[in-house]
């Protein structure tokens, strides 16, 4: 066992509290273009191995790459979304290293002049007092590069299979500054990046399929120190949860080494999902090992004023912008706005409902309540939700006007709308006689019947057990099949009981 693999069995909370993590990320995001970055070969996940390949992908002699214009536009969109400065003249470089899944023996990437520089993303986490805390996580740069192929180990010690379908897929690599200080902050950062790429429509952000991958650089230092410690890169994390587990383990491991007089080496480590541990894979390469130089087969990419303006004009409203709008324009709480902007589809649906009713908070309640419950049980895709925004708005208006009660709206009318989305909520309520009964004479009769049947409870109420009022209301609602106007029922009960 090497020194870098030593992990102390126990480290006290007091010792851990004396250190802080310093975390930087390299986030690789596959772009959803129809073709690859430098060839017309199909860019598609899930096809048979080695079917989306051609002469350029497998680097046959004499082949020449050509830049995918759509990939450039997608990278610029990501940069604009993160307030980056856009390089108006950018070049591609060769990053030289040998690995079987890299057909050319080098990767076409960007080194000295990436397409986007600086910028950042604002995250929200919970502070020690439970309140929301905003923090800006800076980017060093965002660059374009091609993905490598995939090595498939067949379970034996003698064979590794190679699938080049992924080779040449366009990626943006987002390199953050070491601004993150915990697994929670890192999780919030990647979640926000995933949300942004989905809003932009440039990637599905699916970590399980490898569309979004993260390499995490972790170091530790004593609190109050300004000098950075030796960083370790951790790979092989297929979910945000596993990434956070890896950070927590690696932080504890490094603190344990420092506390026991050990040494932290600059290395690349892998995360084992089963054990939750990291383990050494190789010593970390330096920039000189890659021998970067400009690719002689690719001309510089020049982004004109007109091209940049057209990309800016195509930008959708982004999560942060919508959260602010939902709070300021629709007057809903910040928490509601955060939930409703989790996906672009939910946000669009909410705005469509709000275009048909000014009962914005009630619309928010419906989406976060009954609608969300339905989506959780049906794969969570709002695009397949059977009730149109117009129909949901009509149901909200029907309920808030007092035509039907809230319970009838959610427990009776809404289920029928899910099963028969072509029917209007007003017609459903009328056909089933679910409209709220505000007839004073009829409700007085029900009140008298209920109270006459429960003389002991009436006596107890009059002696001080005021909580029994809910029992009386419930019985009346049962007798009316849920159609009695609750406000009027409470008034009539108060009159009779007091």
C-alpha positions as CSV (number, residue, x, y, z in Angstrom):
1,X,0.0,0.0,0.0
2,X,1.4,3.4,-1.0
3,X,1.5,6.3,1.4
4,X,-1.2,8.1,-0.7
5,X,-3.6,5.2,-0.1
6,X,-3.4,5.3,3.7
7,X,-6.7,6.3,5.2
8,X,-7.0,6.8,9.0
9,X,-9.7,4.8,10.7
10,X,-11.0,7.7,12.8
11,X,-10.6,11.4,12.7
12,X,-12.3,13.5,15.3
13,X,-14.8,16.2,14.4
14,X,-12.6,18.7,16.2
15,X,-9.7,17.9,13.9
16,X,-11.8,18.0,10.8
17,X,-13.3,21.4,11.8
18,X,-9.7,22.9,11.7
19,X,-9.4,22.3,8.0
20,X,-11.2,23.5,4.9
21,X,-11.5,21.9,1.5
22,X,-10.4,23.8,-1.7
23,X,-12.2,22.4,-4.7
24,X,-12.1,23.1,-8.4
25,X,-14.0,21.3,-11.1
26,X,-13.4,20.4,-14.7
27,X,-17.0,19.8,-16.1
28,X,-17.2,18.0,-19.5
29,X,-20.5,18.5,-21.3
30,X,-21.3,16.6,-24.5
31,X,-23.1,18.9,-27.0
32,X,-26.3,17.7,-28.7
33,X,-25.3,18.4,-32.3
34,X,-26.4,16.1,-35.1
35,X,-22.8,15.4,-36.1
36,X,-19.4,15.3,-34.5
37,X,-17.0,18.2,-33.9
38,X,-14.8,17.7,-36.9
39,X,-16.7,15.3,-39.2
40,X,-20.2,14.6,-40.4
41,X,-20.3,11.2,-38.6
42,X,-23.5,10.9,-36.5
43,X,-23.5,12.1,-32.9
44,X,-25.9,9.8,-31.1
45,X,-25.9,7.8,-27.9
46,X,-27.0,4.2,-27.6
47,X,-26.3,2.9,-31.1
48,X,-24.4,-0.3,-31.9
49,X,-20.6,-0.1,-31.2
50,X,-18.5,1.3,-34.0
51,X,-21.4,2.3,-36.3
52,X,-21.1,6.1,-36.0
53,X,-17.6,6.2,-37.4
54,X,-15.9,7.3,-40.6
55,X,-12.4,8.0,-42.0
56,X,-11.9,11.1,-39.9
57,X,-13.2,9.6,-36.6
58,X,-10.8,6.7,-36.9
59,X,-8.0,8.9,-38.2
60,X,-7.3,7.3,-41.6
61,X,-4.2,8.8,-43.3
62,X,-4.9,11.9,-45.4
63,X,-8.2,12.8,-43.7
64,X,-8.8,16.5,-42.7
65,X,-11.1,17.8,-40.0
66,X,-13.7,20.6,-40.5
67,X,-15.2,22.5,-37.6
68,X,-18.9,22.0,-36.8
69,X,-20.4,25.5,-36.8
70,X,-23.3,24.5,-34.5
71,X,-20.8,23.3,-31.8
72,X,-19.2,26.7,-31.9
73,X,-22.6,28.4,-31.4
74,X,-23.4,26.1,-28.5
75,X,-20.1,26.8,-26.8
76,X,-20.7,30.6,-27.2
77,X,-24.3,30.2,-25.8
78,X,-22.8,28.5,-22.7
79,X,-20.3,31.3,-22.4
80,X,-23.0,34.0,-22.7
81,X,-25.1,32.2,-20.1
82,X,-22.2,32.3,-17.6
83,X,-21.2,35.9,-18.3
84,X,-17.9,34.9,-20.0
85,X,-16.0,37.0,-22.4
86,X,-16.2,35.5,-25.9
87,X,-12.9,35.1,-27.8
88,X,-13.5,36.7,-31.2
89,X,-10.6,34.7,-32.7
90,X,-10.0,31.2,-31.3
91,X,-7.8,28.4,-32.4
92,X,-7.6,24.6,-31.8
93,X,-4.6,22.8,-30.5
94,X,-3.4,19.2,-30.4
95,X,-3.1,17.6,-27.0
96,X,-0.7,14.7,-27.4
97,X,-1.0,11.5,-25.4
98,X,-1.4,7.9,-26.2
99,X,-4.4,5.8,-25.2
100,X,-6.1,3.1,-27.1
101,X,-9.5,5.0,-27.3
102,X,-7.8,8.0,-28.9
103,X,-7.5,7.0,-32.6
104,X,-5.2,9.9,-33.7
105,X,-2.8,9.6,-30.8
106,X,-3.8,13.2,-29.9
107,X,-6.9,15.1,-29.0
108,X,-8.0,18.2,-30.7
109,X,-8.7,20.7,-27.9
110,X,-8.0,24.3,-27.0
111,X,-5.1,25.5,-24.9
112,X,-3.8,29.1,-25.2
113,X,-6.9,30.7,-26.6
114,X,-10.2,29.0,-25.4
115,X,-13.5,30.1,-26.8
116,X,-14.8,31.6,-23.5
117,X,-12.9,33.1,-20.6
118,X,-13.7,34.2,-17.0
119,X,-17.4,34.4,-16.1
120,X,-19.1,32.2,-13.5
121,X,-22.2,30.7,-12.0
122,X,-24.1,31.8,-8.8
123,X,-25.2,29.0,-6.5
124,X,-27.5,28.9,-3.5
125,X,-26.8,26.8,-0.5
126,X,-28.0,26.7,3.1
127,X,-26.0,28.6,5.7
128,X,-25.3,27.4,9.3
129,X,-28.4,29.3,10.4
130,X,-30.6,27.5,7.8
131,X,-31.0,30.6,5.6
132,X,-30.1,30.7,1.8
133,X,-26.6,31.9,1.0
134,X,-25.6,32.9,-2.5
135,X,-22.1,32.5,-3.8
136,X,-20.4,33.2,-7.1
137,X,-18.3,30.4,-8.4
138,X,-15.9,31.7,-11.1
139,X,-14.8,30.0,-14.3
140,X,-11.2,30.2,-15.5
141,X,-12.3,29.4,-19.0
142,X,-14.6,27.2,-21.1
143,X,-13.1,25.5,-24.1
144,X,-14.2,23.2,-27.0
145,X,-12.7,19.8,-27.6
146,X,-13.5,16.4,-29.0
147,X,-14.3,13.4,-26.8
148,X,-12.4,10.2,-26.9
149,X,-13.8,6.7,-27.6
150,X,-14.8,4.2,-24.9
151,X,-12.8,1.2,-23.6
152,X,-15.0,-1.7,-22.7
153,X,-13.5,-4.3,-20.5
154,X,-15.1,-7.8,-21.1
155,X,-14.5,-9.0,-17.6
156,X,-11.3,-11.0,-18.4
157,X,-7.7,-10.0,-17.9
158,X,-6.9,-10.5,-21.5
159,X,-9.2,-8.3,-23.6
160,X,-10.3,-4.7,-23.8
161,X,-12.9,-3.8,-26.5
162,X,-12.9,-0.3,-28.1
163,X,-16.0,1.5,-29.2
164,X,-15.2,4.7,-31.3
165,X,-18.8,5.9,-31.5
166,X,-18.1,8.6,-28.9
167,X,-14.8,9.6,-30.4
168,X,-15.1,13.1,-31.9
169,X,-18.2,14.0,-30.0
170,X,-18.1,17.8,-29.3
171,X,-17.5,18.7,-25.7
172,X,-17.3,21.9,-23.8
173,X,-15.0,21.7,-20.8
174,X,-15.8,24.2,-18.1
175,X,-12.8,24.8,-15.8
176,X,-13.7,26.5,-12.5
177,X,-11.4,28.5,-10.2
178,X,-10.8,26.8,-6.8
179,X,-13.7,28.7,-5.2
180,X,-15.7,25.7,-3.8
181,X,-15.4,24.8,-0.2
182,X,-17.6,21.8,0.4
183,X,-19.4,18.9,-1.2
184,X,-22.7,20.7,-0.8
185,X,-21.4,23.7,-2.7
186,X,-20.0,21.5,-5.4
187,X,-23.3,19.6,-5.8
188,X,-25.1,22.9,-6.1
189,X,-22.6,24.1,-8.7
190,X,-23.0,21.1,-10.9
191,X,-26.7,21.1,-10.5
192,X,-26.9,24.7,-11.7
193,X,-24.6,23.9,-14.7
194,X,-26.8,21.0,-15.6
195,X,-29.9,23.2,-15.3
196,X,-28.3,25.8,-17.6
197,X,-27.2,23.4,-20.4
198,X,-30.8,22.0,-20.4
199,X,-32.4,25.4,-20.6
200,X,-30.1,26.3,-23.5
201,X,-30.9,23.0,-25.2
202,X,-27.3,22.3,-25.9
203,X,-27.1,19.0,-23.9
204,X,-29.3,16.6,-21.9
205,X,-26.9,16.8,-19.0
206,X,-27.4,13.1,-18.3
207,X,-24.5,12.0,-16.0
208,X,-25.5,8.3,-16.1
209,X,-25.0,8.3,-19.8
210,X,-21.8,10.3,-19.6
211,X,-23.3,13.5,-21.3
212,X,-22.1,15.4,-18.2
213,X,-18.9,14.3,-16.5
214,X,-16.9,15.9,-13.7
215,X,-13.2,15.6,-12.7
216,X,-12.9,17.1,-9.2
217,X,-9.6,18.6,-7.9
218,X,-9.5,18.5,-4.1
219,X,-7.0,19.8,-1.7
220,X,-7.1,20.7,2.0
221,X,-5.5,23.4,4.2
222,X,-5.7,24.7,7.7
223,X,-8.5,27.3,8.1
224,X,-6.9,30.7,7.8
225,X,-4.1,29.6,5.5
226,X,-4.0,31.3,2.1
227,X,-1.5,28.9,0.4
228,X,-3.1,26.1,-1.6
229,X,-2.4,22.5,-0.7
230,X,-1.4,19.7,-3.1
231,X,-4.4,18.9,-5.2
232,X,-5.7,15.4,-6.2
233,X,-7.9,14.8,-9.2
234,X,-10.8,12.4,-8.7
235,X,-12.5,10.7,-11.7
236,X,-15.3,8.2,-12.3
237,X,-18.3,9.8,-10.8
238,X,-21.6,9.1,-12.5
239,X,-23.9,11.2,-10.4
240,X,-23.9,14.4,-8.3
241,X,-24.5,12.3,-5.2
242,X,-21.4,10.1,-5.9
243,X,-19.4,13.2,-6.6
244,X,-20.3,14.6,-3.2
245,X,-19.4,11.3,-1.6
246,X,-16.0,11.3,-3.3
247,X,-15.2,14.8,-2.1
248,X,-16.1,14.0,1.5
249,X,-14.0,10.8,1.5
250,X,-11.0,12.5,-0.2
251,X,-11.1,15.5,2.2
252,X,-11.1,13.2,5.2
253,X,-8.3,11.1,3.7
254,X,-6.1,14.1,3.0
255,X,-6.6,15.5,6.5
256,X,-5.8,12.1,8.0
257,X,-2.5,12.0,6.0
258,X,-1.5,15.5,7.1
259,X,-2.4,14.8,10.8
260,X,-0.3,11.6,10.8
261,X,2.7,13.1,9.1
262,X,2.1,11.7,5.7
263,X,2.5,13.3,2.3
264,X,-0.2,14.1,-0.3
265,X,0.9,13.4,-3.9
266,X,-0.4,15.1,-7.0
267,X,-2.1,12.2,-8.6
268,X,-5.2,11.0,-10.4
269,X,-7.5,8.8,-8.3
270,X,-10.7,6.9,-9.1
271,X,-13.9,6.7,-7.0
272,X,-15.3,3.3,-6.1
273,X,-19.1,3.6,-6.0
274,X,-19.5,0.4,-3.9
275,X,-17.1,1.3,-1.1
276,X,-17.3,5.1,-1.3
277,X,-13.5,5.3,-1.3
278,X,-11.0,6.7,-3.8
279,X,-7.9,4.9,-4.9
280,X,-4.8,5.8,-6.7
281,X,-4.7,5.3,-10.5
282,X,-1.6,7.3,-11.8
283,X,0.6,10.2,-11.0
284,X,-0.8,13.4,-12.4
285,X,0.5,14.6,-15.7
286,X,1.8,18.1,-16.2
287,X,1.0,20.5,-19.0
288,X,4.4,19.8,-20.6
289,X,3.6,16.1,-20.9
290,X,0.9,17.0,-23.4
291,X,3.1,19.0,-25.8
292,X,0.3,21.3,-26.9
293,X,0.7,23.0,-30.3
294,X,-1.7,24.6,-32.7
295,X,-3.4,22.1,-35.0
296,X,-2.0,22.8,-38.5
297,X,-5.1,21.3,-40.2
298,X,-7.6,23.8,-38.7
299,X,-7.9,27.5,-39.5
300,X,-8.7,29.9,-36.7
301,X,-12.4,30.5,-35.9
302,X,-13.4,34.1,-36.2
303,X,-16.7,35.1,-34.5
304,X,-18.0,38.3,-36.2
305,X,-20.2,40.9,-34.6
306,X,-23.1,39.8,-36.7
307,X,-22.7,36.1,-35.8
308,X,-22.3,36.9,-32.1
309,X,-25.4,39.1,-32.2
310,X,-27.5,36.4,-33.8
311,X,-26.4,33.9,-31.1
312,X,-27.3,36.4,-28.4
313,X,-30.7,36.9,-30.0
314,X,-31.4,33.2,-29.8
315,X,-30.7,32.9,-26.1
316,X,-33.6,31.8,-23.9
317,X,-34.5,33.1,-20.5
318,X,-32.2,31.4,-18.0
319,X,-33.0,29.9,-14.6
320,X,-31.6,32.8,-12.5
321,X,-33.5,35.4,-14.7
322,X,-36.7,33.4,-14.4
323,X,-36.4,33.0,-10.7
324,X,-36.1,36.8,-10.3
325,X,-39.1,37.3,-12.7
326,X,-41.3,34.9,-10.8
327,X,-40.6,36.6,-7.5
328,X,-40.9,40.2,-8.9
329,X,-43.7,39.8,-11.5
330,X,-45.8,37.0,-10.1
331,X,-45.2,37.7,-6.4
332,X,-44.5,34.1,-5.4
333,X,-41.9,33.2,-2.7
334,X,-38.3,32.6,-3.6
335,X,-38.6,28.9,-2.7
336,X,-41.5,28.5,-5.1
337,X,-39.5,30.2,-7.9
338,X,-36.6,27.9,-7.3
339,X,-38.8,24.8,-7.5
340,X,-40.7,26.0,-10.6
341,X,-37.5,26.8,-12.5
342,X,-35.9,23.5,-11.9
343,X,-36.6,22.6,-15.5
344,X,-37.4,24.8,-18.5
345,X,-40.5,22.8,-19.2
346,X,-42.0,23.3,-15.8
347,X,-41.2,27.0,-15.9
348,X,-42.8,27.3,-19.3
349,X,-45.9,25.5,-18.1
350,X,-46.2,27.8,-15.1
351,X,-46.0,30.9,-17.3
352,X,-48.6,29.5,-19.6
353,X,-51.0,29.0,-16.7
354,X,-50.2,32.5,-15.5
355,X,-51.1,33.9,-18.9
356,X,-54.7,32.6,-18.3
357,X,-55.2,33.6,-14.6
358,X,-53.8,36.2,-12.2
359,X,-54.0,33.8,-9.3
360,X,-50.3,33.2,-9.4
361,X,-49.6,31.8,-6.0
362,X,-52.5,29.4,-6.4
363,X,-51.0,28.3,-9.7
364,X,-47.7,27.8,-8.0
365,X,-49.4,25.7,-5.2
366,X,-51.0,23.5,-7.8
367,X,-47.8,22.8,-9.7
368,X,-45.8,22.1,-6.6
369,X,-48.7,20.0,-5.2
370,X,-51.1,17.9,-7.3
371,X,-49.2,18.3,-10.6
372,X,-45.8,17.4,-9.1
373,X,-47.3,14.4,-7.4
374,X,-48.7,13.2,-10.7
375,X,-45.4,13.8,-12.5
376,X,-43.5,11.9,-9.8
377,X,-45.7,8.9,-10.4
378,X,-45.5,9.1,-14.2
379,X,-41.8,9.6,-15.1
380,X,-41.7,13.3,-14.3
381,X,-42.2,14.6,-17.9
382,X,-44.4,17.7,-18.0
383,X,-44.5,17.4,-21.8
384,X,-46.6,14.2,-21.3
385,X,-48.9,15.8,-18.6
386,X,-52.4,15.5,-20.0
387,X,-54.0,18.6,-18.5
388,X,-53.3,21.8,-20.6
389,X,-52.3,25.1,-18.9
390,X,-55.6,26.6,-20.0
391,X,-57.6,23.8,-18.3
392,X,-55.5,24.0,-15.1
393,X,-56.1,27.8,-15.0
394,X,-59.8,27.3,-15.5
395,X,-59.8,24.8,-12.5
396,X,-58.0,27.2,-10.3
397,X,-60.5,30.0,-11.2
398,X,-63.4,27.6,-10.5
399,X,-62.0,26.7,-7.1
400,X,-61.0,30.2,-6.0
401,X,-64.3,31.7,-7.1
402,X,-66.1,29.4,-4.7
403,X,-67.9,27.6,-7.4
404,X,-66.3,24.3,-6.1
405,X,-64.4,23.7,-3.0
406,X,-60.6,23.2,-2.9
407,X,-61.1,19.6,-1.8
408,X,-63.5,18.9,-4.6
409,X,-61.2,20.6,-7.1
410,X,-58.1,18.5,-6.1
411,X,-59.8,15.2,-5.1
412,X,-62.6,14.9,-7.6
413,X,-62.4,17.2,-10.6
414,X,-58.6,17.0,-11.1
415,X,-58.5,13.2,-11.3
416,X,-61.3,13.3,-14.0
417,X,-59.4,15.9,-15.9
418,X,-56.3,13.6,-15.9
419,X,-58.3,10.7,-17.3
420,X,-60.4,12.8,-19.7
421,X,-58.3,15.9,-20.5
422,X,-60.7,17.1,-23.3
423,X,-63.4,17.9,-20.7
424,X,-63.6,21.3,-19.1
425,X,-63.5,21.5,-15.3
426,X,-66.8,23.5,-15.1
427,X,-68.6,20.8,-17.1
428,X,-67.2,18.0,-15.0
429,X,-68.3,19.8,-11.8
430,X,-71.8,20.5,-13.1
431,X,-72.3,17.0,-14.5
432,X,-71.4,15.4,-11.2
433,X,-73.3,17.9,-9.1
434,X,-70.0,18.9,-7.3
435,X,-70.6,22.6,-7.4
436,X,-70.4,24.3,-4.0
437,X,-73.7,24.6,-2.2
438,X,-74.2,28.1,-0.8
439,X,-78.0,27.7,-0.1
440,X,-78.4,28.9,3.4
441,X,-81.7,27.1,4.1
442,X,-80.3,23.7,2.8
443,X,-77.1,24.1,4.8
444,X,-79.0,25.1,8.0
445,X,-81.0,21.9,7.7
446,X,-77.7,19.9,7.5
447,X,-76.2,21.8,10.4
448,X,-79.3,21.0,12.6
449,X,-79.2,17.4,11.6
450,X,-75.5,16.9,12.5
451,X,-75.8,18.8,15.8
452,X,-79.0,16.9,16.8
453,X,-77.2,13.6,16.2
454,X,-74.3,14.5,18.5
455,X,-75.7,16.1,21.6
456,X,-72.9,15.0,23.8
457,X,-70.3,16.6,21.5
458,X,-72.4,19.8,21.3
459,X,-72.4,19.9,25.1
460,X,-68.6,19.3,25.3
461,X,-68.0,22.1,22.7
462,X,-70.1,24.5,24.8
463,X,-68.0,23.6,27.9
464,X,-64.8,24.6,26.1
465,X,-63.7,21.9,23.7
466,X,-63.6,24.2,20.7
467,X,-61.6,21.7,18.7
468,X,-64.8,19.8,18.1
469,X,-65.8,22.4,15.5
470,X,-63.7,20.6,12.9
471,X,-65.7,17.4,13.6
472,X,-69.0,19.1,13.0
473,X,-67.7,20.7,9.7
474,X,-66.4,17.3,8.6
475,X,-69.7,15.6,9.1
476,X,-71.6,18.3,7.3
477,X,-69.2,18.1,4.4
478,X,-69.8,14.3,4.2
479,X,-73.6,14.8,4.2
480,X,-73.3,17.3,1.4
481,X,-70.9,15.0,-0.6
482,X,-68.2,17.7,-0.3
483,X,-70.3,20.5,-1.9
484,X,-71.2,22.6,1.1
485,X,-69.5,26.0,1.2
486,X,-67.1,25.7,4.2
487,X,-67.2,29.4,5.1
488,X,-71.0,29.4,5.2
489,X,-71.0,26.2,7.2
490,X,-68.7,27.7,9.8
491,X,-70.9,30.8,10.1
492,X,-74.0,28.7,10.5
493,X,-72.4,26.4,13.1
494,X,-71.1,29.4,15.0
495,X,-74.6,30.8,15.1
496,X,-76.1,27.6,16.4
497,X,-73.4,26.6,18.9
498,X,-72.9,30.0,20.4
